[in-house]
Every structure is written in C-alpha cells, then in structure tokens.
Amino acid sequence: MRKITLLKFSFILGMSFVVLSACNDLLDTDLQGTELTEEEAIKSKNDVLRVLQSCYDVNANFYNGRVQNLGELLSDNLEMQTESGDYGQVYNHNVSIFNGAIEVIYGEPYITVFRANQILNFVENFDFDATEKARILDEVKFLRAISHWEVVKLWAQPYGFTPTNTHAGIVYKTSVEVEVLPRISVAETYAQIEQDLLDVLNSQALPANSGYYASIDAVNAYLAKLYFQQGDYTQAAQYAAAVINTGTYSLGTSVDRFLPDTIVSPEVIFRTRSYSPTNDLRNGDFTANYGINNSPNPEFRATRELYDAYASDTNDARVRQFLEVLNPGTPEEIIAIRKFNQQVFDVAILHLTDLKLLRAEALALSGTDLATAIQDVNDIRERAYGSSDRNLGASATASAIVEAARYERRIEMLGEGDRIQQLKRRGAIEGEAIEIRGDDWNCPGMIIQFPATSRTSLFELNPQGGC
Amino acid sequence: MGKTIIRSLSFLLALFSIIAAKAQEVRGTVQDPAGLSLPGANVTVKGLNGIGTVTDAAGNFSITGLKPGPAVLVFTFIGFETQEVGVEVPESGTKQISITMAESDNELDEVVVVGYGVQRRREVTGSIVSLSGAELNDMPAPSFEAAIQGKAAGVQITTGGGMAGSASVVRVRGISSIGAGGDPLYIVDGVQLNQDYFAGRSIRNADAGGMNQNPLAFLNPDDIESVEILKDASATAIYGSRGANGVILITTKRGSSKKLRFNFSTTQGISMPTKRPEPLNSQEWLQLYEEAWINDGNVGVPTGLPGGLSWEEAQQNNTNWLDDVLRTGYKQFYDFSAEKSGDKYNFYAGISYDANQSYLIGDQYDRLSGRFNGDYKFSDKFNASVSTGLTRGVYYRIDNGPSGGLGAAMGTALPIYPRYHDEDVFQNDTVLQFREGDYWFLGGSSNNPLGFREQKQWRNTEIRSINNLRLNYTPIKNLTISSSTSLDYSNFVEDLFEPAGLGTYIGPDDVLGTGVSKRWPRTSRNFNTFLTTTYDWDASDHSNWKFLLGAEYQETRSFGRQIAQLNADSSITLTNEVFNTTAPFYEDENLRDLTEFDSIIPESHSKFASLFARVNYSYKGKYLAQAVLRTDGSSRFGPNNRYGFFPSVSAGWILSEENFLNTNRYINYLKLKSSIGYIGNANLSANEFFARYQAAGNYDGQPITYPVNAPNPNLKWETTEVFDIGLEFGLFEDRITGEIAYYRKNTQDVLMTVELPRINGFEEYYDNVGGVLNYGTEIRLSSNNVSTSNFSWRTDFNIAFNRNRITSLGGYSEDAVAGGTNDTRVVAGQSVGTFYMVPVVEIDPDDGLPIYATPEGGTTKTYSQDLRVPVGKGIPDAIGGFNNTFTYKRFTLSTLFVYSIGVDVYDHSGKYQQTSWAAFGNYWNYTDQVFDRWQQPGDVARLPRLTLDRSTLPGLEEDFWNTNLWVQDASYLRLRNVTFTYNFTRQAAEKLGLQNLSVSLIGTNILTFTRFTGLDPEVARDFADITDRNMSVNTTYLTPPQEQTYSVRLNASF
C-alpha cells in the first residue's frame, strides 16, 4: 500500500512537472508602454534603416556642443563664469569619476557604436541588394570609427605621449555583447579607427558627398585629421587634398559655418542637422553655454589672452563676428563668444577651413609643397580680412606657414573643440613645451576621467588628481 | 489444506465477533469551551488500535464495535488539550456523552499556518515565528508590519520615518538580494500580495516628496488573526522562487462566537517626533557665515548672502521654520466588527476608520476599510470560504526630506529668510513684482516650506481590494481537494496641483489662480489561483504520512493612464498634466468631466505557473521528516532559464519523547530540527531578458527606431542554499521555553542592476553575477518568572546575530552598483550597502584642513575619490527585543524594548548641514555638531575650518564630499512600546451591557539610548529604487525622525 501510494504520488508529480515545463507560451507577457520586441520593431529593410538613422540621431546629440565644449574647456580658449559644476571640473583639469555630465557625454558615442554593430547583425537577415548592403556597412563603420575617434581624443593621452604609443587608449567596441573589456593602447585604437575608415574608402559604396550623412569626402577628411594627429603629415596632407581637390567645397564669403538647416554653407563637408520644421534643435549645448543673452551672462567666455591675440586687427571678420566685450571697463567685463549666438543652427563638424589649415601646416611641417600651403593659409586670410593684405608671401618659410596656420586655426575653429588637440599634438609630436593655463599638456588632468562605472577588473581609470 | 481451514474458521469467528460487538455504540457531541461544535476532532479508543472516528460537521460522533464494559475514549484536536474520558459501554445499547474540550495552553499544540495548510507546532520541522493579532495592534503604527519589530527573532523591521504613510523595510535573516526585491513575500489569506514600494506617478519616480509608497498600509491591523513568518528553507521552499527572503503569512479573523458578537475598539492618540531638530537661529548662522568669510581672507561686511539679502536685512530676520512644519499630530482609529459561528456557517464582518496624522503639518493617512470573511458548509464533504477586504486609503501628502518641508526647515530654509514679503516689491521701480504678504520665495521655492506647502496640493488615493474564494471537497476520508481563487486589485491615483507663477511657485497672488493639475491614475490586478490535494495516510499505528500536491497560477498586470492630446501638426502627445487650471482634479468637477485619461500605458505584466508538492512523515510522533519540491515558471525569467526547481528536506527529532529524557525533571520538551534547501528570489524587473525597442522620434525629419535595453537571455531567479539547525526546548514544565537556531544562507546568481560600463551602449544591465552570504544565530527565550493567582510576570527575549558578506561581484567594480544617490556600494568581502567613503584621520590643528588616510597606509590633504574604502555598514551585527509583561489582578503592564547593535548610520545630508559653502546652489543651516569645528591654530576639532569656497579644500572638485565624518555608530536601545491595560470584570462589563471591556494606555518610542547624535538611529529613508532599498537602509537624508505616540485604546465586545 505504501509503495503504491508513494509511486502514484511520484508519478503524478513527475508528469505534472513535465507538462508544466512544456507550457512556455503560458508565460508570455505584454511589454511596457509603447515598447516593441525585436520581432515587432525590425520587420523590414526599412526598419533596419530606421535604426541606422538613430545612429545619426545620437551622433547629433553628441556633437550638439557637448564634445566640442569638453575640448574647449580643457584648452586656453575659454573662461567660465562659475568654474564649478560638471564642466567646471573639466575647466579646472580635474574631472571626478562622479561627473554626471561626463558620464552622459562619454556614453553617447558608445550608444552609436552599439547600434552600428547591431546593424551588422540585422543586415544579414534582410534581402538588401549588394549596393544597399555595402553602403549600410560603410555607414556603420564610418559611425563606429568617428565615435571612437572623439572618445580617444579626450579620454586618452595623445598620440605621441609615449614613444611607442602603448599608453592606455580606450575600448574599441565591435560587438553587441555586454562585455567587461580592457582598454587597448592608443596605437591600437588609432589603428582600428584607421582600419574602419580605410575599409569604407576601399568599399567605395558611399556617395562622394552627403552633408548630414557619411560620405567619401567625410571619410577622407577624418583620415586627414587622424594622420595629422599622429604626426603623419604626408598622409594628412594627401587625404586633405583628396577632399579639397574635389572642388565640391568652397570657403564662401562668410566665416560663419554654424547656420540654420535652410542655409547651406559651401564649405561644410559633414554636419548634424537641426530640423527646423519640427523645431528639432541639435545645438543645445552650444546655445546653453555661449548664448550671449543668457542670464545673467554666458557661462563660457573667451580668455583675455585669446582676445588680446586677435583683437588688435579690426579688419578681422572673425573678431567682429565671434567676439564681443560686454560691460567694458567694469569689473563685470567679459568677452562673450557670439559664434553660436543663434537659436537654431546646424553643427558643422568637418569643413574646408579645417582641411586647408591642416594641409598647410602638414605640408609645412613635412617641408613639401610650400606653395600649396601658403595658398591654403592665404585663402583663409583673404576671407577673414576681406583682402590679401595679410597674405603670406610666396617665399614664406615653413615655420612662418606653420605659425600662420596655427594662428588662423585657433580663431577660425574657436569653440569647435579643436584647439586642445592641436596643443597636445604640438606637445606630443613636435616636442614643444606646451602649457595650458599653467598646466602641462600631458598632466593627468588634461584628459577626461572615465565615469566610475567604467572601472572593472580589466579596465583601469585614468590617474586621478588633476595637474 | 489444514491451514486454509483454520484461516477460514478464524475469519468467521472474527466476523461473528464484530457483528456481535456492533450491538454496542457510543455516541456523542464534541464542542469547544464556547459551546461551538468541533468538527474534525479525533475520537479513538484507548488500547484498541484501528477503532476510532472523527466528528462530523456538527461535532457529532459515533463509535461501534466495542465490547460491553469500561472503555476509555481519547479526544484529540489541534489547539485543544487531549482529553481521555472513561465510559461504561452498555451491552446491546447506546451510550450518549457530551464532551467539552479545553483549549490548549501548550503552544506545542497550537496550530501554525504554513504554506498551503496548517501544522501542529510540535510537528513543524521548519523555522516559523507566530504572532497573534493582539501582538500587532498593541501600538498605533503606520501599518501592521511596523508592530512586528522586536517580537520575532531574526526579523529586522526598520520603520520608515515619521511620515504617516511611510513604509518599513523588513528583512528576514539578513539581506540576500541587491538588484532584486529583498522584501519577504506577503500572503493574506492565501493571496500573494502585489507589493510595489515604487508605485506612484510613474515607474522609477516614486521617491518624490521624500518617501516611498507603503503597499501594506491598506490592511487594518484589527482584522488580523495571526501572522506567521517563515524563515528557513523547510518552511519557504513551498513558495519556490519567491521564498528566499522569507514569507509572511497573514490570516485574518473569522467568526468564532457561537452567539452573535459585536466588537468595538478605538484608539485616540497624539504624535510627536522622537527628537526635535535644533537648527541654528539667524544670529548664529550669520556668525558662522562671517567666520567662513574671514577664513577665506575677506574683510569688511560679508556679502554674497543668498536670496539677494543684504547683511542688514538678514540680521533683521530670524525665522524658525520648524514652527511652520511641526505640530502635535492627532490619531484616531475606530474598528467595529460582528461575528458569529454556527453549525453550517460562520462569518466575520468589520469596518474600520483610521485617521493617522503625523507630527508633520499637512501629513495624514486616512484609511476606511471593510472586511467580510465567511465559511459555509454545504455538506460533510463540501464547504466554501470567502475572504474579502475593501480599503480606501487617502494620503494627504507634503514634501519632506530632500523635497522640502521638515527637510528644508532643517537644511536649506535658512533662518535669515523671511516667511512673507513685508512690503510691495517693484521691478525697475514700476512693475509690481511682489505684494506685501506674498510668500517670500527668493531663496528658492522649496526653501519657504510654509509657502511651498500651502500652495501645493498633493494627494494619493488608493482603492485596494483583496478577495479570495476557497472551495474544499473531501470525497473520501483524509483526502481533501481545495481550490483557491484570488484577486488583488488596486486603483491608485496620485493628484497634484501646482499654481503657476514666476518660477513654479513665485509670484503675486493674482497669478496663482491658474496652474497645472496633474493626475497619474494607475491600476494593478493580481490574479492568483491554486489547486491543492492533500491526503493523510496512517500507514500504521506509528507511521503517519501527509501528502500535498498543488498547482498554482499567478498573473499580475499594471497599467497607467494618460491624456492623449492632439497637436496642431496632428501628432499626439501623451500627458498627465492639464495647464491653466485652478484646482486639483479631485476638487474640480469640470476638470474631471472634460479630461479623459483614455490612453492606457502598460507598465508591467508578469506570470508565474507553478507545481509543488510536500510530503510529511511522522514516526511515533517523535521522528519527523518533510520533503518539499516546487517548480516555478515565470515570465520574468529568460528563455534559457524559464523554469526553476526548488527542493528542500528537513527532519525533526523530539528527544523528550525518548526514554532517556522523558522522565527528566528539568527538561520537559526538547526538539532538534534541521533543514536544507534551495529557494529563490524572482522579484525581478520584467522584460529585461529580451531586446526592447522604441519606434519614436525623428532625426533629419526621418523616423528612427532604437533599442532601449541590454537584454540578458540568461536572466533568472536568485538561488539561496539555506541550511538551518535548531533546538526547541521547554524547561521546568514549560516555565522556560525557547529556541536556538543557526542558519547559513548562501545566495548565488544574485541579481545586480549593474551600472554598466558605458562601452556597452547602455546604462544598466540586469545580471545574475553576485554572491551574498548570510549566517547567524538566533536565540528566543520565554520565561514565566512569576505565576500566582494574583500576579504574574513573563519575559520574552530574542536576539539574532547576523553576518552579511558579499562573496562575489562577478568582475564588476564597487561603483557598478550604487544605492541610488546614496554612497552605499557593493564591496567584495563587505556587507551589502557598505558605506564607501574617504576616511578622515584628523583635522590638522595647524590650518583646520582635513587629513585623509590613503589606501596604502599614508595620509594626504588632497581629497580624491580614489581614497574611498569601506568606512561603515548599515546592517547590524545583532537585533532583538525583550518584552516584560506584568499582570496584577486585572491590570497588565507590558514593556517592549528593541535594540540594534553594531550598526552605523550614514548622515547623507549631514555633510551639507555641517559644511559652510553653498552646496548644489544652496546654503544650509547647521546642526549643533558644527560647534565642534576648527576655528584657530591649535584647535583639535572634529570638523574642518569653515569656508564659503569649497576649492580651499584641496582636491574637492565637487559638492560630494563623501567622508567618514558623516558616518556614526547608531547602535541603540529603544523603549519601543509600553502598554498598561485594565480588564474590567465581567460583572462590571455587563453593567454596561457588554461582555468584555478593557482600556489601555499606550506609549511608543518613549526612550532611546544611543550614541548617535543625529535625529534618529533607526532610519529607512525614501529610496530611489529596489537596489537603493536593499542597500541604503540606515542612510538618512533629512529623514523625519520616528514618531513618539501616546494613545488610549478601548476594546469592548457585546
């Protein structure tokens, strides 16, 4: 009797468990809010393209002034009204691991990278033709490369910081897996960026130019900047020339490149879009910090040193358009930067001015084709001064060209986050004794600290402690 | 052949003797002391194995087959004394007897509610604490769980602050969870409660106003018959993936009086804080400001005061904001019930009203609740039970903690700020900006707690109903099939009205007429049904088996509602706000009529499907064994781990039944028991195991689709291996009883809501990677010290030692998991929620700057987050309580002390209250600890020099100055409850037309002994999310102190 009862009990129990385990559908549930499952969200080729579009969306948020502002705050271009808060830490060259703004800014390019890597998986599931597929893959690599590029420039010491560039770079993410990964070296990081960009060039599936999206010209421009930062001036000049020589872009007459989406600046190669029909603004961090009408004053303003370096030339359109002394002669006197003093504008990321000045300096530093270098500088100066009065002479020396290119670059690209990279390059590659507001170019605080959440058993943060 | 004949003859003889014996019969009725029939009582004949019966629904029994002559009948029933009755069995006749069984005082015969059934305490092999309803309503508390504190060994109750609707944090044998809910499973009359501490306006935004929702406050404590707390694997494995943090079974009252009986009780009381804050006055504050000003190298009259105040204006003000936020709260509670128990039916029906006003002006929780519990017996084989409760809870809310109110009065509402403008204020001398009498908001809107509260209207209203229908069918003897169907329904509405102005609350009265009305309706439905079959099998005289087989299904769904507004461009905006209104929704009928919350937003949806089984075996009543197996499938688990199996085995040995002990003079009861099992915690966020997407928004005018989470298909329950060994004892004829237990809970696959390294593209990731170990010892002792006819004295004592240690972080760093905005972290080798900060060695007597310890053993004056180490913990080494009950004639006095040993409190707001610069844009008032500060060279002080410029402290680049200066020992001993009761004599009660009458005077939180210098050493602040709730107990951020209450309670029945 006992055996029978126990046997029955065990049998019923066992069968019940088997039956239950087969009922997976029983446990299906609804999603929260308006969320979709992957099956619902990615049903067609168009859905894949919508994910690709979302990469540009994040990219536009990243470039809305945030990443540019980090560079400017590290440099000698800006002063701050309060010198406190999250940006104040950047300005003071001592970023905490608990800096909320930094955590967001650092995270955004990796959001783009995740989505880009995910698209690599999606593409195989739909019947894109070869052309479509090649273009998508090229856009993915382009977005992945430029995202990492912006991170490595700010969160790692520059190329040339160590002779072999084996110092810590960043994580170059190529999969969608949640991973705990170590930092790779700066050399490896640059190599990966280069490889992705070269792959795109080799594929040639992108359009020659595009404006808001990936293009061959944009890839060439990024490669020029990449090599320039590495001190490979020959290649830098070559890739810059590859864009300049297309003839697609011209400097135009205006020094202002930050224009509403309804106006096309002829020199812009790649930009993000503020879409005016829906008031979709992608220039928020510029406006919030530079706005000349901000109350009580704009948070960011130019350093006196910058102003004094340029203000004496009253013919300089850039000084007239970009700088304004507020409350002159009073204790509240500040030098406001008007360059971003609009409500809505597209953010120019790559432009001809940058490439011309880059090529000029690269050619001069490599001692080749000084004539082209001189012409590049003079093109910029003629637009700025409205005449050839400030042009370099045809016999200008390489060092004079370099000096001129750097002079023009600083004022032309004020606020674009470029200055700090040039100073670091000069310190790391050219061996100059660069000090930035009293701090050495290579002190720990001159790079941004990673968020605390980055630290894992494999990932080491940057040294803490400022400069 | 011969043997066959003998067997046949024997059979015939036996048959004959039975037929002959059937001529005799003993019949009777069994009832309880109240005269109610006792169905199900066992009736056996002593010395005659196999002859016996059980009483029917009317308590009747009949035994035949007895030989004429003397016989002894043995009556047994759980909860009653076993009774032996001698009868003279008449030849060929019927003997009629009537038995009244006495209720058992022996707690070993008490019935203990266990999962899906009951057991006699003697037969329990698990670790279970039982509390009667009377023990839960001996003090006014925000809700019933707060009254458990100190009464159950190993159960830590940290009561929320003094707000009327605040929730307690309950931990059973430590905390095993980090990213999954660490609270026990609550079950009311078989209904698994939907307990969401973060309900409110929306998910992840439920700590608004300085508090979390209390999902248990709906239950009227006077409706509770008993509470059982299941602690070990043996007891909780039957709840499988939801049992790892303990299970609390709540049984509500049912009709128990043969006559219709009415019960009435009321409590009237007052509330005040256990400790009144003592912020500085205006003169003191300005002196410290000036000191900081001078320390920074400034001279002359200080400038830069907040709110645009000049030094002279500030000196003229001296506002004590405490007067605007504190009061003596008044509490009133009424409960009325009726009950009756008949042969076929019983019922209990009650209604109660609780107006629970705290000591904070404007803070009140009102609860109107009704309950009906009934049972009906259709036949001896079939009966039905219904349990239903309906509650309307209205919480009149105010801001507190970081949001304002008392928090502001202790912090950022400075004494130099006036309450009102004392004259008209014009902008540019022409435009009237403020009028005389307008609230002065120039220091920040919430920094005028009076004006902020008066202009803002805030109310939470919840309709909650718990319903259960149970059907029991007994087709054959000892086999019962039961079905239970339950619905836990909640309709929760949060309402806000914020008047508009220049800034949210700033402006003259004439613009305050319009504002924004906000409403967040939220509905949740929790459907639960199970089917069980139980079978009792007496395999032999000594061998008893009990089988339980069950299946269960639970589905929980919640959703919010929003207003769908059509925009000019034909797009639709979903919102919970209506602008240009003059009143909140609950006051404006037109607003309600014109506004449709017609868009349903699903918030959560989860399912469980389970099978379970339990086998109990008892041999000779002294060798006990139990095996439990449950399998849970859940929608919360990833596809790779959809089903979990949770087994446990346990055994008990009643040594006192053995020959070598049963004659012992000192030990009358001794039971050794042990269990081991694997139980789970499935309190996970839903839908984290698969990729979720949003198809919303545009870039460059083109639509976008994007992923919103990092899916983890391997997501699953946490698994805790629980070992428990215990010794129950009764000494000196149960004059001393108690239990000693040791447990070890090793939790693996601990879910961590990891702050993901951003390289992965997302902020959070749900991952089963952690390990947590809890182990400890519990001691419970009860002693009847004196027991005479007029005087008795009983002592109940318990203490629980617990060690908690994180054994694994799965490769993540200490900062991967943080307790909200608090500075609690996960550190391998340390307890959950370690305070992880920079240690200050001393304040340099020469310059007043802090000197920090470095991890390498050195010191530095430069602050850096790299210096952080564990500096304290919020989990106590030991907790417990002791209660003394003195009874003299009809007077009873009970005093309950509770204590917590070896625990720290992190005074999160203290770092702003004790420093002098404007942190996050606000200057703060100080606590009196600021007087122990460095002022001049040579001073040996606890706090550094005052400064208005944070950067004068080297390395301090942010206002998060996280040091051990703000961590203090918070061990305490607290006189939690004193109750003095007078029970009127029956005669005196009858003169008033009553059956029973008693009056009690009750005081709670009367005395606290602690070295903690803050407001209250017992802290459960407003938590940001589940992880914060697990990690940041004993972190305070302007948290209101506990209530001290004095009450009168009256109980009457008639």
Interface residues (C-beta under 8 A of the other chain):
Chain A: M1 R2 T5 F9 I12 L13 S16 F17 L20 S21 C23 N24 L26 L27 D28 T29 D30 L31 Q32 G33 T34 E35 L36 T37 E38 E40 A41 I42 D47 R50 V51 Q53 S54 Y56 D57 A60 S84 G88 Q89 N92 N94 V95 S96 I97 F98 N99 E103 Y106 G107 Y110 I111 V113 F114 R115 Q118 V171 K173 V176 V178 E179 V180 L181 Y212 R273 Y275 P277 T278 D280 P451 A452 T453 S454 R455 T456 S457 L458 F459 Q464 G465 G466
Chain B: I203 Y535 W537 A539 W545 F547 L549 A551 R557 D569 I601 P602 E603 S604 H605 S606 K607 A609 S610 L611 A613 V615 L629 T631 G633 S634 S635 P639 R642 Y643 F645 A686 N687 F690 A691 R692 Y693 Q694 A695 A696 G697 N698 Y699 D700 G701 Q702 P703 I704 T705 Y706 P707 V708 A710 N712 E755 L756 P757 R758 I759 N760 G761 F762 E763 Y765 D767 G811 Y812 S813 D815 A816 T862 S864 Q865 D866 R950 G955 E957 E958 F960
